Amino acid sequence: MSGFAPYMGQDVACDHLFLMARSRRSNDWGFPRWRGYDEGREAVEVRICDRHGCDQPGDCPAPKSPNSPDRWYFCEKHAAEYNKGWDYFQGLDKEEAAERAKAEQAESAGYAESQHYGWSGSGDGSRSADEMRALEVLELEADADFQAIKREWRARAKKVHPDVKPGDKEAAEEFQKLQLAYEVLKAAEERREWKG
């Protein structure tokens, strides 16, 4: 006799008790649909990194040669290694390289413009290249807040102001650099305040 007892007085004809599989809730119920539309339950093919001996997923495409549509597919580590020595303008003469750089800049201009609408605040690592150069002129760190910028600008500008050093050409040039740096940082701070 097995160790199972009859179920609530019913006769059990065999020694084994078969349990039904517990039903699970589907991800297709309700709105929004919790499962992606193209997601299935069948196995998904994973491409392996093209680097010999690597068994990681190869999900980073890299061109096999300049201006070629053929691609290698590397894992993140090997893609970084491959891109380290890559020259995007290899095989192009000076004019073609300048034309391509100009086209790339034109294509990415929309992204540069849209950064104005992003969420950011002073000192959170979102400063532009112009802001970083302006901070270098004032000899401040990248995370300096606007009050520190204002203090440093005033202290430096007082020393080289044309009223303090009249006729001094070097002092006038230094004052103009400081003034320009402050204007760049002030405009950036106003944009941040406007965004909230």
N, CA, C and O of each residue as an XYZ file, in Angstrom:
784
protein
N       0.856     -1.181      0.000
C       0.000      0.000      0.000
C       0.893      1.231      0.000
O       1.893      1.288      0.715
N       0.528      2.189     -0.789
C       1.343      3.407     -0.887
C       1.055      4.318      0.285
O       0.151      4.070      1.083
N       1.840      5.373      0.373
C       1.685      6.311      1.477
C       0.564      7.312      1.261
O       0.326      8.154      2.127
N      -0.145      7.246      0.111
C      -1.214      8.207     -0.160
C      -2.523      7.702      0.409
O      -2.841      6.519      0.282
N      -3.273      8.570      1.023
C      -4.581      8.198      1.568
C      -5.649      8.451      0.514
O      -5.473      9.313     -0.346
N      -6.739      7.722      0.565
C      -7.825      7.986     -0.390
C      -8.327      9.409     -0.216
O      -8.325      9.953      0.889
N      -8.768     10.020     -1.351
C      -9.192     11.413     -1.361
C     -10.636     11.512     -0.897
O     -11.541     11.099     -1.622
N     -10.865     12.034      0.253
C     -12.172     12.347      0.821
C     -13.184     11.206      0.644
O     -14.313     11.422      0.206
N     -12.766     10.030      0.984
C     -13.703      8.910      0.979
C     -13.887      8.255     -0.361
O     -14.586      7.245     -0.446
N     -13.277      8.793     -1.448
C     -13.420      8.149     -2.748
C     -12.401      7.036     -2.871
O     -11.318      7.100     -2.289
N     -12.748      6.039     -3.614
C     -11.821      4.931     -3.819
C     -10.739      5.355     -4.796
O     -11.029      5.940     -5.839
N      -9.504      5.061     -4.459
C      -8.392      5.354     -5.357
C      -7.992      4.030     -5.967
O      -7.589      3.104     -5.263
N      -8.105      3.946     -7.263
C      -7.878      2.679     -7.946
C      -6.407      2.354     -8.093
O      -6.049      1.180     -8.192
N      -5.548      3.352     -8.110
C      -4.129      3.059     -8.288
C      -3.315      3.682     -7.163
O      -3.809      4.480     -6.366
N      -2.053      3.285     -7.134
C      -1.184      3.759     -6.066
C      -0.740      5.204     -6.253
O      -0.331      5.843     -5.283
N      -0.806      5.733     -7.454
C      -0.266      7.066     -7.744
C      -1.363      8.115     -7.776
O      -2.469      7.875     -8.260
N      -1.037      9.251     -7.263
C      -1.967     10.378     -7.297
C      -1.431     11.365     -8.331
O      -0.327     11.887     -8.173
N      -2.183     11.616     -9.360
C      -1.746     12.539    -10.397
C      -2.250     13.942    -10.076
O      -3.451     14.174     -9.933
N      -1.330     14.840     -9.969
C      -1.712     16.224     -9.691
C      -1.760     17.001    -10.991
O      -0.906     16.836    -11.862
N      -2.740     17.825    -11.108
C      -2.837     18.672    -12.308
C      -1.815     19.799    -12.210
O      -1.538     20.311    -11.125
N      -1.271     20.169    -13.340
C      -0.320     21.287    -13.369
C      -1.068     22.562    -12.996
O      -2.181     22.819    -13.455
N      -0.434     23.321    -12.175
C      -1.062     24.564    -11.730
C      -1.122     25.544    -12.901
O      -0.108     25.812    -13.547
N      -2.281     26.062    -13.162
C      -2.414     26.983    -14.298
C      -1.789     28.332    -13.931
O      -1.884     28.797    -12.795
N      -1.161     28.931    -14.912
C      -0.511     30.224    -14.700
C      -1.225     31.291    -15.489
O      -1.853     31.021    -16.513
N      -1.120     32.491    -15.001
C      -1.782     33.610    -15.657
C      -1.010     33.998    -16.915
O       0.218     34.085    -16.890
N      -1.704     34.223    -17.980
C      -1.084     34.602    -19.244
C      -0.732     36.087    -19.207
O      -1.361     36.872    -18.498
N       0.268     36.449    -19.971
C       0.637     37.857    -20.063
C      -0.193     38.608    -21.089
O       0.031     39.796    -21.319
N      -1.150     37.928    -21.708
C      -1.951     38.558    -22.751
C      -3.236     39.192    -22.231
O      -4.021     39.719    -23.020
N      -3.464     39.153    -20.939
C      -4.724     39.657    -20.412
C      -4.692     41.173    -20.261
O      -3.626     41.764    -20.084
N      -5.847     41.789    -20.332
C      -6.005     43.209    -20.005
C      -5.347     44.160    -20.977
O      -4.824     43.766    -22.020
N      -5.390     45.401    -20.610
C      -4.766     46.466    -21.393
C      -3.940     47.314    -20.460
O      -4.468     47.655    -19.402
N      -2.735     47.688    -20.720
C      -2.039     47.360    -21.959
C      -1.590     45.914    -21.966
O      -1.558     45.249    -20.931
N      -1.253     45.449    -23.124
C      -0.784     44.080    -23.295
C       0.595     43.977    -22.681
O       1.498     44.706    -23.092
N       0.787     43.124    -21.740
C       2.045     43.070    -20.995
C       3.159     42.408    -21.783
O       4.337     42.637    -21.506
N       2.807     41.601    -22.748
C       3.813     40.931    -23.562
C       3.977     41.725    -24.853
O       3.004     42.277    -25.366
N       5.177     41.789    -25.378
C       5.407     42.484    -26.633
C       4.685     41.799    -27.774
O       4.456     40.591    -27.723
N       4.318     42.558    -28.815
C       3.536     42.004    -29.915
C       4.295     40.961    -30.715
O       3.693     40.005    -31.204
N       5.602     41.122    -30.857
C       6.355     40.165    -31.647
C       7.051     39.119    -30.774
O       7.882     38.351    -31.260
N       6.718     39.095    -29.519
C       7.345     38.156    -28.592
C       6.619     36.817    -28.654
O       5.391     36.768    -28.580
N       7.357     35.764    -28.786
C       6.748     34.445    -28.848
C       7.294     33.549    -27.761
O       8.092     33.976    -26.926
N       6.868     32.333    -27.780
C       7.335     31.396    -26.768
C       8.366     30.431    -27.326
O       8.911     29.607    -26.591
N       8.639     30.528    -28.633
C       9.617     29.626    -29.221
C      11.031     30.143    -28.964
O      11.228     31.293    -28.573
N      11.994     29.281    -29.191
C      13.397     29.631    -28.940
C      13.837     30.749    -29.880
O      13.390     30.826    -31.024
N      14.701     31.598    -29.392
C      15.207     32.716    -30.174
C      16.660     32.434    -30.526
O      17.451     32.033    -29.672
N      17.005     32.649    -31.798
C      18.383     32.454    -32.211
C      19.235     33.617    -31.715
O      18.843     34.778    -31.833
N      20.384     33.305    -31.168
C      21.307     34.323    -30.675
C      22.581     34.225    -31.496
O      23.188     33.159    -31.603
N      22.977     35.351    -32.074
C      24.205     35.375    -32.865
C      25.395     35.474    -31.912
O      25.393     36.299    -30.998
N      26.406     34.638    -32.123
C      27.607     34.611    -31.281
C      28.632     35.581    -31.867
O      28.683     35.785    -33.080
N      29.430     36.164    -31.011
C      30.477     37.116    -31.397
C      31.385     36.508    -32.471
O      31.774     35.344    -32.378
N      31.720     37.315    -33.502
C      32.562     36.847    -34.603
C      34.033     36.722    -34.227
O      34.816     36.181    -35.007
N      34.421     37.200    -33.074
C      35.811     37.077    -32.637
C      36.096     35.618    -32.285
O      35.342     35.005    -31.529
N      37.164     35.066    -32.820
C      37.494     33.649    -32.620
C      37.658     33.340    -31.124
O      38.413     34.013    -30.422
N      36.953     32.332    -30.655
C      37.076     31.887    -29.275
C      36.122     32.559    -28.302
O      36.078     32.182    -27.131
N      35.357     33.544    -28.754
C      34.414     34.244    -27.869
C      33.043     33.591    -27.979
O      32.576     33.304    -29.081
N      32.388     33.353    -26.827
C      31.071     32.730    -26.839
C      29.966     33.664    -26.356
O      28.870     33.212    -26.024
N      30.253     34.972    -26.315
C      29.256     35.962    -25.896
C      28.345     36.328    -27.073
O      28.736     36.139    -28.225
N      27.135     36.848    -26.809
C      26.258     37.271    -27.901
C      26.888     38.421    -28.698
O      27.374     39.395    -28.123
N      26.870     38.292    -30.027
C      27.433     39.324    -30.903
C      26.351     40.252    -31.406
O      25.816     40.051    -32.497
N      26.018     41.280    -30.614
C      24.938     42.182    -30.996
C      25.420     43.590    -31.344
O      24.611     44.516    -31.410
N      26.732     43.768    -31.568
C      27.287     45.075    -31.939
C      27.867     44.982    -33.344
O      28.951     44.426    -33.518
N      27.162     45.521    -34.368
C      27.685     45.441    -35.727
C      28.860     46.395    -35.930
O      28.877     47.496    -35.380
N      29.839     45.965    -36.722
C      31.005     46.790    -37.042
C      31.358     46.551    -38.500
O      31.363     45.401    -38.939
N      31.657     47.607    -39.277
C      31.980     47.416    -40.697
C      33.277     46.636    -40.870
O      34.233     46.820    -40.117
N      33.295     45.756    -41.881
C      34.492     44.954    -42.126
C      35.612     45.807    -42.730
O      36.792     45.534    -42.511
N      35.241     46.823    -43.479
C      36.222     47.748    -44.046
C      35.528     49.094    -44.265
O      34.299     49.152    -44.282
N      36.301     50.184    -44.436
C      35.674     51.492    -44.622
C      34.748     51.497    -45.839
O      35.082     50.954    -46.892
N      33.606     52.107    -45.678
C      32.604     52.273    -46.747
C      32.089     50.939    -47.291
O      31.697     50.859    -48.455
N      32.086     49.907    -46.473
C      31.616     48.584    -46.886
C      30.301     48.261    -46.178
O      30.152     48.558    -44.993
N      29.341     47.654    -46.891
C      28.090     47.261    -46.226
C      28.230     45.986    -45.391
O      27.377     45.703    -44.550
N      29.309     45.208    -45.617
C      29.517     43.975    -44.849
C      29.855     44.309    -43.402
O      30.565     45.277    -43.125
N      29.333     43.489    -42.475
C      29.498     43.770    -41.054
C      30.032     42.556    -40.296
O      29.697     41.414    -40.607
N      30.867     42.829    -39.299
C      31.190     41.860    -38.265
C      30.166     42.074    -37.164
O      29.599     43.161    -37.047
N      29.925     41.058    -36.362
C      29.044     41.203    -35.198
C      29.839     40.758    -33.976
O      30.123     39.574    -33.798
N      30.193     41.735    -33.136
C      31.019     41.478    -31.958
C      30.203     41.646    -30.681
O      29.143     42.272    -30.677
N      30.727     41.070    -29.594
C      30.186     41.375    -28.270
C      30.665     42.785    -27.911
O      31.492     43.355    -28.624
N      30.164     43.340    -26.836
C      30.495     44.726    -26.475
C      31.997     44.920    -26.256
O      32.563     45.930    -26.672
N      32.631     43.957    -25.610
C      34.058     44.061    -25.307
C      34.900     44.084    -26.579
O      35.787     44.925    -26.728
N      34.620     43.159    -27.494
C      35.404     43.079    -28.717
C      35.051     44.198    -29.697
O      35.894     44.587    -30.505
N      33.833     44.721    -29.645
C      33.476     45.876    -30.479
C      34.278     47.100    -30.045
O      34.750     47.865    -30.886
N      34.433     47.284    -28.737
C      35.222     48.408    -28.226
C      36.681     48.257    -28.644
O      37.325     49.235    -29.024
N      37.198     47.042    -28.573
C      38.580     46.775    -28.974
C      38.775     47.050    -30.471
O      39.789     47.620    -30.874
N      37.805     46.644    -31.282
C      37.862     46.840    -32.734
C      37.778     48.329    -33.088
O      38.496     48.800    -33.971
N      36.904     49.065    -32.401
C      36.693     50.483    -32.720
C      37.816     51.382    -32.234
O      37.934     52.521    -32.684
N      38.648     50.886    -31.317
C      39.709     51.706    -30.741
C      40.662     52.226    -31.817
O      41.092     53.377    -31.747
N      40.996     51.406    -32.805
C      41.938     51.827    -33.828
C      41.277     52.199    -35.142
O      41.957     52.317    -36.161
N      39.969     52.386    -35.136
C      39.229     52.631    -36.367
C      39.370     54.075    -36.818
O      39.217     55.003    -36.023
N      39.667     54.259    -38.112
C      39.722     55.604    -38.701
C      38.552     55.735    -39.661
O      38.543     55.115    -40.725
N      37.579     56.530    -39.291
C      36.352     56.672    -40.065
C      36.613     57.277    -41.447
O      35.868     57.007    -42.389
N      37.648     58.079    -41.574
C      37.937     58.774    -42.820
C      39.038     58.094    -43.634
O      39.568     58.696    -44.568
N      39.388     56.864    -43.301
C      40.440     56.136    -44.014
C      40.041     55.926    -45.472
O      38.914     55.530    -45.767
N      40.987     56.199    -46.386
C      40.736     56.001    -47.808
C      40.082     57.184    -48.495
O      39.880     57.149    -49.709
N      39.744     58.235    -47.752
C      39.137     59.429    -48.343
C      40.181     60.528    -48.425
O      41.036     60.657    -47.549
N      40.099     61.323    -49.495
C      41.012     62.468    -49.546
C      40.474     63.579    -48.654
O      39.398     63.453    -48.070
N      41.226     64.658    -48.556
C      40.906     65.718    -47.599
C      39.531     66.336    -47.853
O      38.788     66.604    -46.909
N      39.190     66.562    -49.124
C      37.898     67.178    -49.474
C      36.727     66.250    -49.148
O      35.714     66.684    -48.599
N      36.877     64.966    -49.494
C      35.813     63.997    -49.195
C      35.606     63.849    -47.690
O      34.474     63.745    -47.216
N      36.712     63.843    -46.947
C      36.626     63.732    -45.490
C      35.903     64.939    -44.900
O      35.075     64.792    -44.001
N      36.218     66.141    -45.410
C      35.551     67.356    -44.923
C      34.069     67.335    -45.275
O      33.230     67.754    -44.477
N      33.746     66.844    -46.481
C      32.342     66.776    -46.903
C      31.553     65.793    -46.036
O      30.417     66.067    -45.648
N      32.172     64.638    -45.736
C      31.498     63.654    -44.893
C      31.304     64.186    -43.472
O      30.247     63.993    -42.872
N      32.330     64.856    -42.937
C      32.219     65.420    -41.584
C      31.100     66.449    -41.535
O      30.356     66.514    -40.556
N      30.976     67.258    -42.595
C      29.917     68.274    -42.652
C      28.539     67.615    -42.712
O      27.599     68.070    -42.060
N      28.424     66.531    -43.505
C      27.149     65.812    -43.612
C      26.762     65.189    -42.271
O      25.598     65.229    -41.873
N      27.748     64.613    -41.578
C      27.492     64.018    -40.255
C      27.018     65.080    -39.265
O      26.107     64.843    -38.471
N      27.647     66.251    -39.323
C      27.259     67.339    -38.421
C      25.837     67.794    -38.705
O      25.067     68.058    -37.782
N      25.491     67.886    -39.990
C      24.141     68.309    -40.370
C      23.101     67.304    -39.887
O      22.030     67.687    -39.417
N      23.424     66.001    -40.008
C      22.490     64.965    -39.560
C      22.295     64.990    -38.056
O      21.190     64.753    -37.567
N      23.362     65.276    -37.318
C      23.266     65.240    -35.861
C      22.849     66.577    -35.261
O      22.739     66.691    -34.040
N      22.614     67.589    -36.092
C      22.227     68.902    -35.574
C      20.895     68.835    -34.825
O      20.693     69.550    -33.844
N      20.002     67.988    -35.284
C      18.714     67.845    -34.610
C      18.870     67.312    -33.199
O      18.147     67.726    -32.293
N      19.819     66.389    -33.004
C      20.060     65.851    -31.667
C      20.639     66.931    -30.759
O      20.273     67.032    -29.588
N      21.547     67.736    -31.310
C      22.135     68.808    -30.507
C      21.069     69.816    -30.099
O      21.075     70.324    -28.978
N      20.149     70.099    -31.026
C      19.083     71.056    -30.726
C      18.123     70.493    -29.684
O      17.629     71.225    -28.826
N      17.857     69.169    -29.763
C      16.885     68.572    -28.855
C      17.411     68.439    -27.429
O      16.618     68.237    -26.509
N      18.732     68.546    -27.215
C      19.255     68.428    -25.854
C      18.741     69.571    -24.972
O      18.749     69.470    -23.745
N      18.296     70.652    -25.608
C      17.733     71.783    -24.877
C      16.511     71.359    -24.058
O      16.228     71.925    -23.002
N      15.785     70.339    -24.572
C      14.561     69.915    -23.899
C      14.775     68.775    -22.917
O      13.817     68.308    -22.301
N      16.014     68.318    -22.759
C      16.286     67.210    -21.840
C      16.229     67.656    -20.392
O      16.254     68.851    -20.099
N      16.152     66.685    -19.482
C      16.165     66.981    -18.049
C      17.599     67.088    -17.591
O      18.389     66.167    -17.799
N      17.940     68.172    -16.984
C      19.300     68.317    -16.464
C      19.337     69.420    -15.431
O      18.416     70.229    -15.313
N      20.412     69.428    -14.696
C      20.608     70.465    -13.703
C      22.071     70.802    -13.586
O      22.920     70.088    -14.119
N      22.372     71.861    -12.910
C      23.744     72.292    -12.776
C      24.563     71.239    -12.044
O      24.174     70.772    -10.974
N      25.704     70.866    -12.630
C      26.611     69.937    -11.965
C      26.229     68.483    -12.050
O      26.728     67.677    -11.265
N      25.344     68.108    -12.991
C      24.961     66.700    -13.072
C      25.635     65.969    -14.227
O      25.199     64.884    -14.610
N      26.685     66.547    -14.780
C      27.408     65.892    -15.869
C      26.825     66.163    -17.230
O      27.217     65.520    -18.203
N      25.895     67.099    -17.331
C      25.242     67.365    -18.611
C      25.758     68.633    -19.275
O      25.095     69.163    -20.167
N      26.888     69.122    -18.880
C      27.412     70.362    -19.460
C      27.915     70.124    -20.880
O      28.459     69.066    -21.194
N      27.721     71.136    -21.734
C      28.171     71.056    -23.116
C      29.675     71.312    -23.190
O      30.307     71.682    -22.201
N      30.237     71.106    -24.389
C      31.670     71.347    -24.591
C      31.993     72.826    -24.392
O      33.043     73.159    -23.843
N      31.102     73.715    -24.833
C      31.313     75.158    -24.640
C      31.336     75.518    -23.157
O      32.159     76.322    -22.718
N      30.441     74.927    -22.400
C      30.418     75.188    -20.955
C      31.703     74.686    -20.293
O      32.247     75.340    -19.403
N      32.178     73.534    -20.729
C      33.403     72.985    -20.146
C      34.605     73.884    -20.450
O      35.458     74.098    -19.588
N      34.669     74.411    -21.684
C      35.761     75.335    -22.023
C      35.657     76.607    -21.191
O      36.671     77.137    -20.737
N      34.441     77.097    -20.990
C      34.241     78.307    -20.180
C      34.675     78.069    -18.736
O      35.256     78.952    -18.105
N      34.392     76.879    -18.218
C      34.820     76.547    -16.855
C      36.342     76.460    -16.759
O      36.926     76.811    -15.734
N      36.977     75.991    -17.829
C      38.444     75.946    -17.844
C      39.034     77.347    -17.790
O      40.042     77.570    -17.120
N      38.409     78.301    -18.497
C      38.889     79.686    -18.475
C      38.832     80.225    -17.045
O      39.738     80.931    -16.603
N      37.760     79.885    -16.331
C      37.600     80.342    -14.950
C      38.322     79.432    -13.949
O      38.311     79.692    -12.746
N      38.945     78.368    -14.455
C      39.670     77.390    -13.628
C      38.783     76.796    -12.537
O      39.154     76.745    -11.364
N      37.593     76.346    -12.962
C      36.629     75.720    -12.044
C      36.375     74.281    -12.454
O      36.608     73.899    -13.601
N      35.895     73.485    -11.505
C      35.560     72.086    -11.768
C      34.239     72.001    -12.529
O      33.464     72.957    -12.558
N      33.993     70.842    -13.147
C      32.789     70.643    -13.967
C      31.505     70.692    -13.142
O      30.444     71.007    -13.680
N      31.582     70.384    -11.843
C      30.374     70.354    -11.026
C      30.138     71.651    -10.251
O      29.339     71.678     -9.315
N      30.831     72.725    -10.638
C      30.664     74.007     -9.930
C      29.255     74.553    -10.150
O      28.744     74.524    -11.270
N      28.632     75.048     -9.092
C      27.303     75.637     -9.252
C      27.441     77.091     -9.711
O      28.543     77.638     -9.749
N      26.312     77.702    -10.057
C      26.362     79.028    -10.668
C      26.843     80.107     -9.688
O      27.463     81.082    -10.113
N      26.573     79.952     -8.413
C      27.048     80.939     -7.429
C      28.573     80.959     -7.384
O      29.179     82.028     -7.306
N      29.195     79.777     -7.435
C      30.660     79.694     -7.443
C      31.216     80.296     -8.729
O      32.250     80.964     -8.710
N      30.534     80.061     -9.835
C      30.954     80.627    -11.123
C      30.925     82.151    -11.058
O      31.864     82.819    -11.490
N      29.842     82.690    -10.515
C      29.686     84.137    -10.422
C      30.774     84.762     -9.529
O      31.357     85.789     -9.875
N      31.035     84.126     -8.380
C      32.076     84.636     -7.470
C      33.449     84.671     -8.143
O      34.174     85.662     -8.065
N      33.788     83.547     -8.814
C      35.098     83.442     -9.457
C      35.226     84.451    -10.596
O      36.272     85.077    -10.763
N      34.155     84.605    -11.379
C      34.178     85.561    -12.493
C      34.397     86.983    -11.972
O      35.210     87.725    -12.522
N      33.674     87.366    -10.911
C      33.829     88.721    -10.358
C      35.238     88.960     -9.830
O      35.827     90.013    -10.072
N      35.775     87.980     -9.111
C      37.110     88.129     -8.529
C      38.169     88.292     -9.619
O      39.061     89.133     -9.505
N      38.065     87.484    -10.675
C      39.053     87.563    -11.754
C      38.859     88.811    -12.607
O      39.835     89.440    -13.018
N      37.610     89.173    -12.875
C      37.335     90.332    -13.732
C      37.780     91.633    -13.067
O      38.213     92.557    -13.756
N      37.682     91.721    -11.748
C      38.116     92.938    -11.039
C      39.605     93.196    -11.221
O      40.036     94.348    -11.282
N      40.399     92.118    -11.307
C      41.849     92.260    -11.422
C      42.295     92.759    -12.794
O      43.308     93.449    -12.902
N      41.537     92.412    -13.853
C      41.963     92.762    -15.218
C      40.997     93.716    -15.917
O      41.075     93.890    -17.133
N      40.101     94.326    -15.176
C      39.117     95.250    -15.774
C      39.844     96.426    -16.420
O      40.826     96.915    -15.861
N      39.381     96.896    -17.594
C      40.014     98.044    -18.267
C      40.069     99.307    -17.409
O      40.963    100.131    -17.604
N      39.141     99.485    -16.467
C      39.192    100.662    -15.588
C      40.335    100.538    -14.583
O      40.924    101.541    -14.179
N      40.648     99.301    -14.181
C      41.725     99.068    -13.221
C      43.078     99.133    -13.927
O      44.033     99.702    -13.399
N      43.153     98.542    -15.136
C      44.401     98.510    -15.905
C      44.171     99.145    -17.280
O      44.084     98.432    -18.280
N      44.071    100.476    -17.339
C      43.838    101.128    -18.641
C      45.082    101.029    -19.531
O      46.211    101.199    -19.071
N      44.841    100.747    -20.826
C      45.939    100.671    -21.787
C      46.691     99.356    -21.780
O      47.594     99.177    -22.597
N      46.365     98.435    -20.904
C      47.043     97.136    -20.846
C      46.319     96.172    -21.794
O      45.200     95.738    -21.521
N      46.984     95.845    -22.919
C      46.362     95.021    -23.963
C      46.101     93.580    -23.479
O      45.046     93.013    -23.763
N      47.058     92.997    -22.754
C      46.906     91.628    -22.250
C      45.754     91.536    -21.250
O      44.989     90.572    -21.264
N      45.636     92.546    -20.380
C      44.553     92.570    -19.395
C      43.200     92.687    -20.098
O      42.224     92.061    -19.682
N      43.144     93.492    -21.166
C      41.892     93.659    -21.914
C      41.473     92.340    -22.578
O      40.294     91.984    -22.579
N      42.455     91.620    -23.144
C      42.149     90.328    -23.771
C      41.672     89.312    -22.731
O      40.732     88.556    -22.975
N      42.328     89.304    -21.579
C      41.927     88.398    -20.497
C      40.512     88.722    -20.010
O      39.718     87.822    -19.737
N      40.213     90.010    -19.905
C      38.875     90.431    -19.471
C      37.819     89.959    -20.476
O      36.743     89.508    -20.082
N      38.129     90.065    -21.783
C      37.179     89.618    -22.806
C      36.942     88.102    -22.714
O      35.811     87.639    -22.862
N      38.012     87.336    -22.469
C      37.863     85.881    -22.303
C      36.970     85.558    -21.117
O      36.082     84.710    -21.208
N      37.212     86.238    -20.002
C      36.406     86.002    -18.801
C      34.948     86.368    -19.038
O      34.037     85.655    -18.619
N      34.743     87.498    -19.720
C      33.381     87.968    -19.992
C      32.634     86.966    -20.871
O      31.474     86.646    -20.611
N      33.309     86.474    -21.917
C      32.685     85.507    -22.822
C      32.361     84.201    -22.087
O      31.280     83.638    -22.261
N      33.298     83.728    -21.271
C      33.070     82.497    -20.502
C      31.869     82.653    -19.579
O      31.040     81.750    -19.469
N      31.779     83.809    -18.914
C      30.668     84.042    -18.002
C      29.342     84.085    -18.763
O      28.339     83.554    -18.287
N      29.330     84.714    -19.941
C      28.090     84.796    -20.734
C      27.612     83.410    -21.160
O      26.413     83.132    -21.131
N      28.540     82.540    -21.554
C      28.181     81.167    -21.948
C      27.559     80.422    -20.765
O      26.527     79.767    -20.912
N      28.183     80.525    -19.610
C      27.693     79.817    -18.423
C      26.382     80.399    -17.907
O      25.518     79.674    -17.415
N      26.245     81.721    -18.026
C      25.002     82.369    -17.586
C      23.830     81.947    -18.472
O      22.742     81.664    -17.970
N      24.052     81.906    -19.793
C      22.994     81.487    -20.720
C      22.588     80.039    -20.450
O      21.403     79.708    -20.489
N      23.568     79.177    -20.178
C      23.267     77.771    -19.881
C      22.456     77.645    -18.598
O      21.524     76.845    -18.520
N      22.815     78.439    -17.594
C      22.080     78.403    -16.327
C      20.647     78.898    -16.499
O      19.723     78.354    -15.895
N      20.463     79.928    -17.323
C      19.107     80.435    -17.581
C      18.260     79.391    -18.292
O      17.071     79.253    -18.004
N      18.869     78.649    -19.225
C      18.123     77.566    -19.905
C      17.691     76.506    -18.908
O      16.573     75.995    -18.982
N      18.584     76.172    -17.968
C      18.239     75.161    -16.960
C      17.113     75.640    -16.050
O      16.216     74.873    -15.700
N      17.169     76.910    -15.672
C      16.113     77.456    -14.816
C      14.794     77.505    -15.556
O      13.741     77.247    -14.972
N      14.841     77.833    -16.838
C      13.607     77.903    -17.628
C      12.957     76.533    -17.742
O      11.733     76.409    -17.695
N      13.808     75.480    -17.896
C      13.274     74.116    -17.996
C      12.728     73.625    -16.675
O      11.882     72.732    -16.640
N      13.209     74.205    -15.583
C      12.713     73.791    -14.267
C      13.558     72.759    -13.702
O      13.297     72.286    -12.596
